[in-house]
Structure formats: C-alpha cells, structure tokens
C-alpha cells in the first residue's frame, strides 16, 4: 500500500500516524471480513483516539481499558453486526 496514499511517502519515508492507522484498519478490516465470510461491511468503528501517555498511572488505566473493553462490545451502540465470537472466530 505504500506509495498509494499521499500521506505515506514511497521509498520508506515517515508516514503520519493517521496514515498508518488508516492503512492498518483497511488491510486488517479486509482480512477480518474475509475470515468472517462477508464483504462490504464495516469492520472497525470510525475514527480513533490518540494521546500521549505521560504517567505510569495513566498507562495502567489505559491497559485496564484495553483489557476490559472486549467484554463491553455486545452493549456498544456501534456494534452493528454482533460479536465476532458469534461467527465462530476467536
């Protein structure tokens, strides 16, 4: 995918965080939908949230969020297709 996005320089230059996230979500979403046997459906929620972690306490809170978050997916208002676990993946 390098070189196809104006924010990702061809030849190995640095890419913006937004370009890296967009590329990751695109490639992994296509593969995720392939594994689930579907196409043209959203795989990721829109957007992302980035921030600089400045303190150990903040890092621990973020780790806890990442650990606990999958258990909350069934109740998420943006969960349009149900859990991936309903499709026999995971």
PyMOL Python script that loads the backbone (N, CA, C, O; Angstrom):
from pymol import cmd

cmd.read_pdbstr("""\
ATOM      1  N   UNK A   1       0.813  -1.202   0.000  1.00  0.00           N
ATOM      2  CA  UNK A   1       0.000   0.000   0.000  1.00  0.00           C
ATOM      3  C   UNK A   1       0.861   1.273   0.000  1.00  0.00           C
ATOM      4  O   UNK A   1       0.363   2.354  -0.314  1.00  0.00           O
ATOM      5  N   UNK A   2       2.127   1.149   0.345  1.00  0.00           N
ATOM      6  CA  UNK A   2       2.975   2.328   0.333  1.00  0.00           C
ATOM      7  C   UNK A   2       3.008   2.925  -1.060  1.00  0.00           C
ATOM      8  O   UNK A   2       3.069   2.213  -2.062  1.00  0.00           O
ATOM      9  N   UNK A   3       2.967   4.232  -1.100  1.00  0.00           N
ATOM     10  CA  UNK A   3       3.003   4.927  -2.366  1.00  0.00           C
ATOM     11  C   UNK A   3       1.636   5.205  -2.958  1.00  0.00           C
ATOM     12  O   UNK A   3       1.533   6.002  -3.890  1.00  0.00           O
ATOM     13  N   UNK A   4       0.574   4.576  -2.451  1.00  0.00           N
ATOM     14  CA  UNK A   4      -0.755   4.801  -2.992  1.00  0.00           C
ATOM     15  C   UNK A   4      -1.503   5.881  -2.224  1.00  0.00           C
ATOM     16  O   UNK A   4      -2.519   6.384  -2.704  1.00  0.00           O
ATOM     17  N   UNK A   5      -1.027   6.241  -1.056  1.00  0.00           N
ATOM     18  CA  UNK A   5      -1.657   7.256  -0.216  1.00  0.00           C
ATOM     19  C   UNK A   5      -0.721   8.461  -0.162  1.00  0.00           C
ATOM     20  O   UNK A   5       0.458   8.301   0.156  1.00  0.00           O
ATOM     21  N   UNK A   6      -1.218   9.673  -0.468  1.00  0.00           N
ATOM     22  CA  UNK A   6      -0.335  10.838  -0.468  1.00  0.00           C
ATOM     23  C   UNK A   6       0.294  11.117   0.895  1.00  0.00           C
ATOM     24  O   UNK A   6       1.306  11.814   0.970  1.00  0.00           O
ATOM     25  N   UNK A   7      -0.285  10.585   1.976  1.00  0.00           N
ATOM     26  CA  UNK A   7       0.296  10.800   3.295  1.00  0.00           C
ATOM     27  C   UNK A   7       1.372   9.771   3.627  1.00  0.00           C
ATOM     28  O   UNK A   7       2.062   9.911   4.637  1.00  0.00           O
ATOM     29  N   UNK A   8       1.531   8.730   2.790  1.00  0.00           N
ATOM     30  CA  UNK A   8       2.546   7.711   3.007  1.00  0.00           C
ATOM     31  C   UNK A   8       3.580   7.835   1.895  1.00  0.00           C
ATOM     32  O   UNK A   8       3.323   7.445   0.757  1.00  0.00           O
ATOM     33  N   UNK A   9       4.745   8.377   2.222  1.00  0.00           N
ATOM     34  CA  UNK A   9       5.744   8.571   1.188  1.00  0.00           C
ATOM     35  C   UNK A   9       6.257   7.242   0.639  1.00  0.00           C
ATOM     36  O   UNK A   9       6.498   6.306   1.401  1.00  0.00           O
ATOM     37  N   UNK A  10       6.422   7.158  -0.671  1.00  0.00           N
ATOM     38  CA  UNK A  10       7.052   5.985  -1.274  1.00  0.00           C
ATOM     39  C   UNK A  10       8.536   6.035  -0.945  1.00  0.00           C
ATOM     40  O   UNK A  10       9.100   7.115  -0.766  1.00  0.00           O
ATOM     41  N   UNK A  11       9.154   4.901  -0.866  1.00  0.00           N
ATOM     42  CA  UNK A  11      10.589   4.882  -0.626  1.00  0.00           C
ATOM     43  C   UNK A  11      10.971   4.818   0.836  1.00  0.00           C
ATOM     44  O   UNK A  11      12.134   5.051   1.166  1.00  0.00           O
ATOM     45  N   UNK A  12      10.039   4.512   1.729  1.00  0.00           N
ATOM     46  CA  UNK A  12      10.390   4.275   3.115  1.00  0.00           C
ATOM     47  C   UNK A  12      10.449   5.498   4.011  1.00  0.00           C
ATOM     48  O   UNK A  12      10.960   5.404   5.127  1.00  0.00           O
ATOM     49  N   UNK A  13       9.948   6.637   3.568  1.00  0.00           N
ATOM     50  CA  UNK A  13       9.930   7.814   4.431  1.00  0.00           C
ATOM     51  C   UNK A  13       8.936   7.659   5.564  1.00  0.00           C
ATOM     52  O   UNK A  13       8.192   6.679   5.613  1.00  0.00           O
ATOM     53  N   UNK A  14       8.919   8.607   6.463  1.00  0.00           N
ATOM     54  CA  UNK A  14       7.988   8.557   7.591  1.00  0.00           C
ATOM     55  C   UNK A  14       6.567   8.859   7.141  1.00  0.00           C
ATOM     56  O   UNK A  14       6.341   9.725   6.296  1.00  0.00           O
ATOM     57  N   UNK A  15       5.612   8.132   7.717  1.00  0.00           N
ATOM     58  CA  UNK A  15       4.199   8.364   7.427  1.00  0.00           C
ATOM     59  C   UNK A  15       3.556   9.000   8.652  1.00  0.00           C
ATOM     60  O   UNK A  15       4.045   8.837   9.770  1.00  0.00           O
ATOM     61  N   UNK A  16       2.475   9.714   8.446  1.00  0.00           N
ATOM     62  CA  UNK A  16       1.760  10.299   9.569  1.00  0.00           C
ATOM     63  C   UNK A  16       1.051   9.181  10.341  1.00  0.00           C
ATOM     64  O   UNK A  16       0.767   8.118   9.790  1.00  0.00           O
ATOM     65  N   UNK A  17       0.776   9.433  11.600  1.00  0.00           N
ATOM     66  CA  UNK A  17       0.052   8.452  12.408  1.00  0.00           C
ATOM     67  C   UNK A  17      -1.301   8.150  11.778  1.00  0.00           C
ATOM     68  O   UNK A  17      -1.721   6.994  11.736  1.00  0.00           O
ATOM     69  N   UNK A  18      -1.984   9.175  11.292  1.00  0.00           N
ATOM     70  CA  UNK A  18      -3.295   8.975  10.666  1.00  0.00           C
ATOM     71  C   UNK A  18      -3.191   8.032   9.472  1.00  0.00           C
ATOM     72  O   UNK A  18      -4.057   7.178   9.284  1.00  0.00           O
ATOM     73  N   UNK A  19      -2.145   8.175   8.665  1.00  0.00           N
ATOM     74  CA  UNK A  19      -1.971   7.311   7.502  1.00  0.00           C
ATOM     75  C   UNK A  19      -1.679   5.873   7.919  1.00  0.00           C
ATOM     76  O   UNK A  19      -2.178   4.933   7.300  1.00  0.00           O
ATOM     77  N   UNK A  20      -0.879   5.699   8.957  1.00  0.00           N
ATOM     78  CA  UNK A  20      -0.563   4.351   9.441  1.00  0.00           C
ATOM     79  C   UNK A  20      -1.822   3.670   9.968  1.00  0.00           C
ATOM     80  O   UNK A  20      -2.086   2.512   9.643  1.00  0.00           O
ATOM     81  N   UNK A  21      -2.604   4.388  10.784  1.00  0.00           N
ATOM     82  CA  UNK A  21      -3.832   3.818  11.344  1.00  0.00           C
ATOM     83  C   UNK A  21      -4.818   3.495  10.229  1.00  0.00           C
ATOM     84  O   UNK A  21      -5.424   2.423  10.235  1.00  0.00           O
ATOM     85  N   UNK A  22      -4.987   4.400   9.277  1.00  0.00           N
ATOM     86  CA  UNK A  22      -5.918   4.182   8.167  1.00  0.00           C
ATOM     87  C   UNK A  22      -5.515   2.935   7.367  1.00  0.00           C
ATOM     88  O   UNK A  22      -6.369   2.127   7.004  1.00  0.00           O
ATOM     89  N   UNK A  23      -4.224   2.786   7.097  1.00  0.00           N
ATOM     90  CA  UNK A  23      -3.743   1.628   6.342  1.00  0.00           C
ATOM     91  C   UNK A  23      -3.954   0.344   7.133  1.00  0.00           C
ATOM     92  O   UNK A  23      -4.418  -0.654   6.583  1.00  0.00           O
ATOM     93  N   UNK A  24      -3.618   0.362   8.413  1.00  0.00           N
ATOM     94  CA  UNK A  24      -3.805  -0.822   9.259  1.00  0.00           C
ATOM     95  C   UNK A  24      -5.274  -1.234   9.294  1.00  0.00           C
ATOM     96  O   UNK A  24      -5.593  -2.412   9.131  1.00  0.00           O
ATOM     97  N   UNK A  25      -6.168  -0.268   9.506  1.00  0.00           N
ATOM     98  CA  UNK A  25      -7.596  -0.577   9.589  1.00  0.00           C
ATOM     99  C   UNK A  25      -8.124  -1.103   8.252  1.00  0.00           C
ATOM    100  O   UNK A  25      -8.975  -1.992   8.233  1.00  0.00           O
ATOM    101  N   UNK A  26      -7.633  -0.566   7.149  1.00  0.00           N
ATOM    102  CA  UNK A  26      -8.081  -1.027   5.840  1.00  0.00           C
ATOM    103  C   UNK A  26      -7.655  -2.472   5.592  1.00  0.00           C
ATOM    104  O   UNK A  26      -8.480  -3.323   5.261  1.00  0.00           O
ATOM    105  N   UNK A  27      -6.366  -2.739   5.755  1.00  0.00           N
ATOM    106  CA  UNK A  27      -5.840  -4.074   5.466  1.00  0.00           C
ATOM    107  C   UNK A  27      -6.424  -5.114   6.419  1.00  0.00           C
ATOM    108  O   UNK A  27      -6.858  -6.182   5.985  1.00  0.00           O
ATOM    109  N   UNK A  28      -6.435  -4.810   7.701  1.00  0.00           N
ATOM    110  CA  UNK A  28      -6.951  -5.782   8.675  1.00  0.00           C
ATOM    111  C   UNK A  28      -8.467  -5.942   8.555  1.00  0.00           C
ATOM    112  O   UNK A  28      -8.984  -7.033   8.792  1.00  0.00           O
ATOM    113  N   UNK A  29      -9.183  -4.890   8.197  1.00  0.00           N
ATOM    114  CA  UNK A  29     -10.627  -4.986   8.009  1.00  0.00           C
ATOM    115  C   UNK A  29     -11.002  -5.865   6.824  1.00  0.00           C
ATOM    116  O   UNK A  29     -11.951  -6.646   6.899  1.00  0.00           O
ATOM    117  N   UNK A  30     -10.262  -5.739   5.739  1.00  0.00           N
ATOM    118  CA  UNK A  30     -10.498  -6.594   4.568  1.00  0.00           C
ATOM    119  C   UNK A  30     -10.264  -8.051   4.953  1.00  0.00           C
ATOM    120  O   UNK A  30     -11.073  -8.921   4.628  1.00  0.00           O
ATOM    121  N   UNK A  31      -9.168  -8.313   5.638  1.00  0.00           N
ATOM    122  CA  UNK A  31      -8.859  -9.692   6.039  1.00  0.00           C
ATOM    123  C   UNK A  31      -9.868 -10.203   7.071  1.00  0.00           C
ATOM    124  O   UNK A  31     -10.295 -11.356   6.999  1.00  0.00           O
ATOM    125  N   UNK A  32     -10.245  -9.369   8.014  1.00  0.00           N
ATOM    126  CA  UNK A  32     -11.239  -9.771   9.008  1.00  0.00           C
ATOM    127  C   UNK A  32     -12.566 -10.129   8.366  1.00  0.00           C
ATOM    128  O   UNK A  32     -13.176 -11.136   8.726  1.00  0.00           O
ATOM    129  N   UNK A  33     -13.017  -9.327   7.432  1.00  0.00           N
ATOM    130  CA  UNK A  33     -14.265  -9.634   6.720  1.00  0.00           C
ATOM    131  C   UNK A  33     -14.127 -10.903   5.882  1.00  0.00           C
ATOM    132  O   UNK A  33     -15.079 -11.675   5.760  1.00  0.00           O
ATOM    133  N   UNK A  34     -12.943 -11.121   5.303  1.00  0.00           N
ATOM    134  CA  UNK A  34     -12.717 -12.355   4.541  1.00  0.00           C
ATOM    135  C   UNK A  34     -12.847 -13.571   5.460  1.00  0.00           C
ATOM    136  O   UNK A  34     -13.504 -14.549   5.103  1.00  0.00           O
ATOM    137  N   UNK A  35     -12.227 -13.514   6.639  1.00  0.00           N
ATOM    138  CA  UNK A  35     -12.289 -14.621   7.596  1.00  0.00           C
ATOM    139  C   UNK A  35     -13.741 -14.871   8.035  1.00  0.00           C
ATOM    140  O   UNK A  35     -14.151 -16.015   8.231  1.00  0.00           O
ATOM    141  N   UNK A  36     -14.505 -13.790   8.184  1.00  0.00           N
ATOM    142  CA  UNK A  36     -15.903 -13.911   8.607  1.00  0.00           C
ATOM    143  C   UNK A  36     -16.840 -14.261   7.456  1.00  0.00           C
ATOM    144  O   UNK A  36     -18.033 -14.475   7.675  1.00  0.00           O
ATOM    145  N   UNK A  37     -16.317 -14.323   6.232  1.00  0.00           N
ATOM    146  CA  UNK A  37     -17.133 -14.683   5.074  1.00  0.00           C
ATOM    147  C   UNK A  37     -18.099 -13.595   4.662  1.00  0.00           C
ATOM    148  O   UNK A  37     -19.216 -13.885   4.233  1.00  0.00           O
ATOM    149  N   UNK A  38     -17.687 -12.360   4.786  1.00  0.00           N
ATOM    150  CA  UNK A  38     -18.566 -11.248   4.402  1.00  0.00           C
ATOM    151  C   UNK A  38     -17.733 -10.199   3.681  1.00  0.00           C
ATOM    152  O   UNK A  38     -16.503 -10.238   3.721  1.00  0.00           O
ATOM    153  N   UNK A  39     -18.404  -9.262   3.023  1.00  0.00           N
ATOM    154  CA  UNK A  39     -17.688  -8.171   2.372  1.00  0.00           C
ATOM    155  C   UNK A  39     -18.550  -6.920   2.402  1.00  0.00           C
ATOM    156  O   UNK A  39     -19.774  -6.990   2.514  1.00  0.00           O
ATOM    157  N   UNK A  40     -17.893  -5.785   2.301  1.00  0.00           N
ATOM    158  CA  UNK A  40     -18.596  -4.516   2.250  1.00  0.00           C
ATOM    159  C   UNK A  40     -19.253  -4.088   3.553  1.00  0.00           C
ATOM    160  O   UNK A  40     -20.048  -3.148   3.564  1.00  0.00           O
ATOM    161  N   UNK A  41     -18.934  -4.758   4.643  1.00  0.00           N
ATOM    162  CA  UNK A  41     -19.500  -4.380   5.937  1.00  0.00           C
ATOM    163  C   UNK A  41     -18.418  -3.708   6.781  1.00  0.00           C
ATOM    164  O   UNK A  41     -17.241  -4.052   6.671  1.00  0.00           O
ATOM    165  N   UNK A  42     -18.810  -2.761   7.614  1.00  0.00           N
ATOM    166  CA  UNK A  42     -17.807  -2.136   8.481  1.00  0.00           C
ATOM    167  C   UNK A  42     -17.177  -3.182   9.395  1.00  0.00           C
ATOM    168  O   UNK A  42     -17.860  -4.056   9.927  1.00  0.00           O
ATOM    169  N   UNK A  43     -15.876  -3.075   9.562  1.00  0.00           N
ATOM    170  CA  UNK A  43     -15.170  -3.974  10.464  1.00  0.00           C
ATOM    171  C   UNK A  43     -14.709  -3.218  11.705  1.00  0.00           C
ATOM    172  O   UNK A  43     -14.722  -3.754  12.813  1.00  0.00           O
ATOM    173  N   UNK A  44     -14.306  -1.984  11.508  1.00  0.00           N
ATOM    174  CA  UNK A  44     -13.818  -1.137  12.593  1.00  0.00           C
ATOM    175  C   UNK A  44     -14.807  -0.007  12.866  1.00  0.00           C
ATOM    176  O   UNK A  44     -15.546   0.408  11.974  1.00  0.00           O
ATOM    177  N   UNK A  45     -14.816   0.484  14.091  1.00  0.00           N
ATOM    178  CA  UNK A  45     -15.545   1.711  14.382  1.00  0.00           C
ATOM    179  C   UNK A  45     -14.835   2.854  13.663  1.00  0.00           C
ATOM    180  O   UNK A  45     -13.641   2.769  13.378  1.00  0.00           O
ATOM    181  N   UNK A  46     -15.568   3.913  13.374  1.00  0.00           N
ATOM    182  CA  UNK A  46     -14.982   5.064  12.695  1.00  0.00           C
ATOM    183  C   UNK A  46     -14.018   5.787  13.618  1.00  0.00           C
ATOM    184  O   UNK A  46     -14.218   5.847  14.831  1.00  0.00           O
ATOM    185  N   UNK A  47     -12.973   6.332  13.023  1.00  0.00           N
ATOM    186  CA  UNK A  47     -12.020   7.160  13.745  1.00  0.00           C
ATOM    187  C   UNK A  47     -11.171   6.384  14.741  1.00  0.00           C
ATOM    188  O   UNK A  47     -11.243   5.158  14.821  1.00  0.00           O
ATOM    189  N   UNK A  48     -10.389   7.101  15.475  1.00  0.00           N
ATOM    190  CA  UNK A  48      -9.575   6.547  16.544  1.00  0.00           C
ATOM    191  C   UNK A  48      -9.214   7.688  17.486  1.00  0.00           C
ATOM    192  O   UNK A  48      -9.410   8.860  17.166  1.00  0.00           O
ATOM    193  N   UNK A  49      -8.689   7.332  18.637  1.00  0.00           N
ATOM    194  CA  UNK A  49      -8.330   8.315  19.640  1.00  0.00           C
ATOM    195  C   UNK A  49      -6.869   8.108  19.987  1.00  0.00           C
ATOM    196  O   UNK A  49      -6.484   7.011  20.392  1.00  0.00           O
ATOM    197  N   UNK A  50      -6.051   9.131  19.839  1.00  0.00           N
ATOM    198  CA  UNK A  50      -4.645   9.012  20.216  1.00  0.00           C
ATOM    199  C   UNK A  50      -4.313  10.052  21.278  1.00  0.00           C
ATOM    200  O   UNK A  50      -4.900  11.132  21.330  1.00  0.00           O
ATOM    201  N   UNK A  51      -3.362   9.693  22.114  1.00  0.00           N
ATOM    202  CA  UNK A  51      -2.922  10.626  23.140  1.00  0.00           C
ATOM    203  C   UNK A  51      -1.534  10.229  23.612  1.00  0.00           C
ATOM    204  O   UNK A  51      -1.121   9.082  23.439  1.00  0.00           O
ATOM    205  N   UNK A  52      -0.825  11.153  24.196  1.00  0.00           N
ATOM    206  CA  UNK A  52       0.487  10.888  24.778  1.00  0.00           C
ATOM    207  C   UNK A  52       0.271  10.441  26.214  1.00  0.00           C
ATOM    208  O   UNK A  52      -0.416  11.111  26.985  1.00  0.00           O
ATOM    209  N   UNK A  53       0.854   9.315  26.567  1.00  0.00           N
ATOM    210  CA  UNK A  53       0.749   8.780  27.933  1.00  0.00           C
ATOM    211  C   UNK A  53       1.890   9.390  28.733  1.00  0.00           C
ATOM    212  O   UNK A  53       3.062   9.194  28.413  1.00  0.00           O
ATOM    213  N   UNK A  54       1.533  10.131  29.776  1.00  0.00           N
ATOM    214  CA  UNK A  54       2.544  10.900  30.500  1.00  0.00           C
ATOM    215  C   UNK A  54       2.918  10.326  31.865  1.00  0.00           C
ATOM    216  O   UNK A  54       3.951  10.695  32.423  1.00  0.00           O
ATOM    217  N   UNK A  55       2.096   9.433  32.410  1.00  0.00           N
ATOM    218  CA  UNK A  55       2.351   8.945  33.772  1.00  0.00           C
ATOM    219  C   UNK A  55       2.064   7.449  33.851  1.00  0.00           C
ATOM    220  O   UNK A  55       1.248   6.923  33.093  1.00  0.00           O
ATOM    221  N   UNK A  56       2.730   6.780  34.760  1.00  0.00           N
ATOM    222  CA  UNK A  56       2.521   5.347  34.972  1.00  0.00           C
ATOM    223  C   UNK A  56       1.061   5.046  35.293  1.00  0.00           C
ATOM    224  O   UNK A  56       0.514   4.057  34.806  1.00  0.00           O
ATOM    225  N   UNK A  57       0.424   5.886  36.105  1.00  0.00           N
ATOM    226  CA  UNK A  57      -0.983   5.693  36.469  1.00  0.00           C
ATOM    227  C   UNK A  57      -1.873   5.728  35.230  1.00  0.00           C
ATOM    228  O   UNK A  57      -2.780   4.909  35.083  1.00  0.00           O
ATOM    229  N   UNK A  58      -1.609   6.669  34.355  1.00  0.00           N
ATOM    230  CA  UNK A  58      -2.374   6.780  33.113  1.00  0.00           C
ATOM    231  C   UNK A  58      -2.163   5.543  32.233  1.00  0.00           C
ATOM    232  O   UNK A  58      -3.108   5.049  31.619  1.00  0.00           O
ATOM    233  N   UNK A  59      -0.931   5.048  32.174  1.00  0.00           N
ATOM    234  CA  UNK A  59      -0.643   3.840  31.413  1.00  0.00           C
ATOM    235  C   UNK A  59      -1.434   2.655  31.971  1.00  0.00           C
ATOM    236  O   UNK A  59      -1.990   1.873  31.199  1.00  0.00           O
ATOM    237  N   UNK A  60      -1.493   2.513  33.265  1.00  0.00           N
ATOM    238  CA  UNK A  60      -2.235   1.411  33.882  1.00  0.00           C
ATOM    239  C   UNK A  60      -3.733   1.525  33.599  1.00  0.00           C
ATOM    240  O   UNK A  60      -4.389   0.510  33.366  1.00  0.00           O
ATOM    241  N   UNK A  61      -4.284   2.736  33.613  1.00  0.00           N
ATOM    242  CA  UNK A  61      -5.706   2.938  33.301  1.00  0.00           C
ATOM    243  C   UNK A  61      -5.998   2.537  31.851  1.00  0.00           C
ATOM    244  O   UNK A  61      -7.032   1.929  31.571  1.00  0.00           O
ATOM    245  N   UNK A  62      -5.102   2.871  30.945  1.00  0.00           N
ATOM    246  CA  UNK A  62      -5.286   2.525  29.539  1.00  0.00           C
ATOM    247  C   UNK A  62      -5.175   1.018  29.348  1.00  0.00           C
ATOM    248  O   UNK A  62      -5.943   0.433  28.585  1.00  0.00           O
ATOM    249  N   UNK A  63      -4.236   0.392  30.024  1.00  0.00           N
ATOM    250  CA  UNK A  63      -4.119  -1.069  29.952  1.00  0.00           C
ATOM    251  C   UNK A  63      -5.392  -1.741  30.445  1.00  0.00           C
ATOM    252  O   UNK A  63      -5.856  -2.709  29.842  1.00  0.00           O
ATOM    253  N   UNK A  64      -5.955  -1.241  31.524  1.00  0.00           N
ATOM    254  CA  UNK A  64      -7.194  -1.812  32.073  1.00  0.00           C
ATOM    255  C   UNK A  64      -8.333  -1.638  31.071  1.00  0.00           C
ATOM    256  O   UNK A  64      -9.120  -2.562  30.864  1.00  0.00           O
ATOM    257  N   UNK A  65      -8.429  -0.467  30.449  1.00  0.00           N
ATOM    258  CA  UNK A  65      -9.454  -0.211  29.439  1.00  0.00           C
ATOM    259  C   UNK A  65      -9.324  -1.211  28.291  1.00  0.00           C
ATOM    260  O   UNK A  65     -10.320  -1.796  27.864  1.00  0.00           O
ATOM    261  N   UNK A  66      -8.106  -1.411  27.790  1.00  0.00           N
ATOM    262  CA  UNK A  66      -7.881  -2.338  26.685  1.00  0.00           C
ATOM    263  C   UNK A  66      -8.257  -3.754  27.092  1.00  0.00           C
ATOM    264  O   UNK A  66      -8.850  -4.486  26.299  1.00  0.00           O
ATOM    265  N   UNK A  67      -7.925  -4.149  28.300  1.00  0.00           N
ATOM    266  CA  UNK A  67      -8.239  -5.495  28.780  1.00  0.00           C
ATOM    267  C   UNK A  67      -9.749  -5.705  28.935  1.00  0.00           C
ATOM    268  O   UNK A  67     -10.277  -6.745  28.540  1.00  0.00           O
ATOM    269  N   UNK A  68     -10.442  -4.714  29.512  1.00  0.00           N
ATOM    270  CA  UNK A  68     -11.870  -4.846  29.810  1.00  0.00           C
ATOM    271  C   UNK A  68     -12.777  -4.572  28.618  1.00  0.00           C
ATOM    272  O   UNK A  68     -13.899  -5.077  28.574  1.00  0.00           O
ATOM    273  N   UNK A  69     -12.321  -3.791  27.660  1.00  0.00           N
ATOM    274  CA  UNK A  69     -13.184  -3.307  26.595  1.00  0.00           C
ATOM    275  C   UNK A  69     -13.867  -4.395  25.766  1.00  0.00           C
ATOM    276  O   UNK A  69     -15.052  -4.241  25.471  1.00  0.00           O
ATOM    277  N   UNK A  70     -13.201  -5.483  25.369  1.00  0.00           N
ATOM    278  CA  UNK A  70     -13.898  -6.500  24.564  1.00  0.00           C
ATOM    279  C   UNK A  70     -15.136  -7.074  25.255  1.00  0.00           C
ATOM    280  O   UNK A  70     -16.081  -7.483  24.582  1.00  0.00           O
ATOM    281  N   UNK A  71     -15.140  -7.107  26.576  1.00  0.00           N
ATOM    282  CA  UNK A  71     -16.295  -7.640  27.305  1.00  0.00           C
ATOM    283  C   UNK A  71     -17.505  -6.712  27.207  1.00  0.00           C
ATOM    284  O   UNK A  71     -18.631  -7.128  27.479  1.00  0.00           O
ATOM    285  N   UNK A  72     -17.277  -5.471  26.824  1.00  0.00           N
ATOM    286  CA  UNK A  72     -18.352  -4.479  26.732  1.00  0.00           C
ATOM    287  C   UNK A  72     -18.905  -4.342  25.305  1.00  0.00           C
ATOM    288  O   UNK A  72     -19.852  -3.588  25.084  1.00  0.00           O
ATOM    289  N   UNK A  73     -18.321  -5.063  24.338  1.00  0.00           N
ATOM    290  CA  UNK A  73     -18.667  -4.895  22.929  1.00  0.00           C
ATOM    291  C   UNK A  73     -20.130  -5.195  22.632  1.00  0.00           C
ATOM    292  O   UNK A  73     -20.748  -4.496  21.829  1.00  0.00           O
ATOM    293  N   UNK A  74     -20.687  -6.207  23.257  1.00  0.00           N
ATOM    294  CA  UNK A  74     -22.087  -6.564  22.987  1.00  0.00           C
ATOM    295  C   UNK A  74     -23.040  -5.403  23.290  1.00  0.00           C
ATOM    296  O   UNK A  74     -24.099  -5.300  22.671  1.00  0.00           O
ATOM    297  N   UNK A  75     -22.680  -4.542  24.222  1.00  0.00           N
ATOM    298  CA  UNK A  75     -23.549  -3.429  24.619  1.00  0.00           C
ATOM    299  C   UNK A  75     -23.224  -2.137  23.875  1.00  0.00           C
ATOM    300  O   UNK A  75     -23.895  -1.127  24.085  1.00  0.00           O
ATOM    301  N   UNK A  76     -22.215  -2.146  23.014  1.00  0.00           N
ATOM    302  CA  UNK A  76     -21.771  -0.946  22.322  1.00  0.00           C
ATOM    303  C   UNK A  76     -22.773  -0.535  21.253  1.00  0.00           C
ATOM    304  O   UNK A  76     -23.215  -1.372  20.465  1.00  0.00           O
ATOM    305  N   UNK A  77     -23.136   0.739  21.215  1.00  0.00           N
ATOM    306  CA  UNK A  77     -24.119   1.229  20.244  1.00  0.00           C
ATOM    307  C   UNK A  77     -23.612   1.138  18.805  1.00  0.00           C
ATOM    308  O   UNK A  77     -24.419   1.149  17.875  1.00  0.00           O
ATOM    309  N   UNK A  78     -22.295   1.048  18.598  1.00  0.00           N
ATOM    310  CA  UNK A  78     -21.756   0.944  17.245  1.00  0.00           C
ATOM    311  C   UNK A  78     -21.552  -0.503  16.809  1.00  0.00           C
ATOM    312  O   UNK A  78     -21.043  -0.747  15.716  1.00  0.00           O
ATOM    313  N   UNK A  79     -21.936  -1.459  17.634  1.00  0.00           N
ATOM    314  CA  UNK A  79     -21.838  -2.874  17.276  1.00  0.00           C
ATOM    315  C   UNK A  79     -23.034  -3.217  16.401  1.00  0.00           C
ATOM    316  O   UNK A  79     -24.104  -3.567  16.897  1.00  0.00           O
ATOM    317  N   UNK A  80     -22.836  -3.110  15.097  1.00  0.00           N
ATOM    318  CA  UNK A  80     -23.948  -3.312  14.157  1.00  0.00           C
ATOM    319  C   UNK A  80     -24.124  -4.763  13.741  1.00  0.00           C
ATOM    320  O   UNK A  80     -25.185  -5.142  13.245  1.00  0.00           O
ATOM    321  N   UNK A  81     -23.094  -5.578  13.939  1.00  0.00           N
ATOM    322  CA  UNK A  81     -23.180  -6.941  13.410  1.00  0.00           C
ATOM    323  C   UNK A  81     -23.014  -8.014  14.477  1.00  0.00           C
ATOM    324  O   UNK A  81     -22.887  -9.191  14.141  1.00  0.00           O
ATOM    325  N   UNK A  82     -23.011  -7.648  15.729  1.00  0.00           N
ATOM    326  CA  UNK A  82     -22.790  -8.642  16.781  1.00  0.00           C
ATOM    327  C   UNK A  82     -21.322  -8.913  16.964  1.00  0.00           C
ATOM    328  O   UNK A  82     -20.488  -8.415  16.208  1.00  0.00           O
ATOM    329  N   UNK A  83     -21.013  -9.682  17.940  1.00  0.00           N
ATOM    330  CA  UNK A  83     -19.635 -10.006  18.286  1.00  0.00           C
ATOM    331  C   UNK A  83     -19.030 -10.944  17.255  1.00  0.00           C
ATOM    332  O   UNK A  83     -19.732 -11.751  16.646  1.00  0.00           O
ATOM    333  N   UNK A  84     -17.713 -10.830  17.064  1.00  0.00           N
ATOM    334  CA  UNK A  84     -17.024 -11.772  16.183  1.00  0.00           C
ATOM    335  C   UNK A  84     -17.123 -13.178  16.760  1.00  0.00           C
ATOM    336  O   UNK A  84     -17.007 -14.150  16.013  1.00  0.00           O
ATOM    337  N   UNK A  85     -17.333 -13.313  18.052  1.00  0.00           N
ATOM    338  CA  UNK A  85     -17.443 -14.620  18.668  1.00  0.00           C
ATOM    339  C   UNK A  85     -18.729 -15.325  18.234  1.00  0.00           C
ATOM    340  O   UNK A  85     -18.805 -16.552  18.292  1.00  0.00           O
ATOM    341  N   UNK A  86     -19.735 -14.570  17.803  1.00  0.00           N
ATOM    342  CA  UNK A  86     -20.975 -15.158  17.296  1.00  0.00           C
ATOM    343  C   UNK A  86     -20.740 -15.848  15.953  1.00  0.00           C
ATOM    344  O   UNK A  86     -21.551 -16.670  15.526  1.00  0.00           O
ATOM    345  N   UNK A  87     -19.635 -15.518  15.290  1.00  0.00           N
ATOM    346  CA  UNK A  87     -19.358 -16.050  13.964  1.00  0.00           C
ATOM    347  C   UNK A  87     -18.314 -17.164  14.011  1.00  0.00           C
ATOM    348  O   UNK A  87     -17.807 -17.581  12.970  1.00  0.00           O
ATOM    349  N   UNK A  88     -17.994 -17.645  15.205  1.00  0.00           N
ATOM    350  CA  UNK A  88     -17.059 -18.753  15.338  1.00  0.00           C
ATOM    351  C   UNK A  88     -15.605 -18.371  15.201  1.00  0.00           C
ATOM    352  O   UNK A  88     -14.769 -19.240  14.953  1.00  0.00           O
ATOM    353  N   UNK A  89     -15.272 -17.098  15.354  1.00  0.00           N
ATOM    354  CA  UNK A  89     -13.901 -16.648  15.279  1.00  0.00           C
ATOM    355  C   UNK A  89     -13.466 -16.262  16.677  1.00  0.00           C
ATOM    356  O   UNK A  89     -14.224 -15.624  17.408  1.00  0.00           O
ATOM    357  N   UNK A  90     -12.267 -16.636  17.058  1.00  0.00           N
ATOM    358  CA  UNK A  90     -11.734 -16.184  18.340  1.00  0.00           C
ATOM    359  C   UNK A  90     -11.547 -17.225  19.353  1.00  0.00           C
ATOM    360  O   UNK A  90     -11.102 -16.934  20.463  1.00  0.00           O
TER     361      UNK A  90
END
""", "prot")
cmd.dss("prot")
cmd.show_as("cartoon", "prot")
cmd.util.cbc("prot")
cmd.orient("prot")
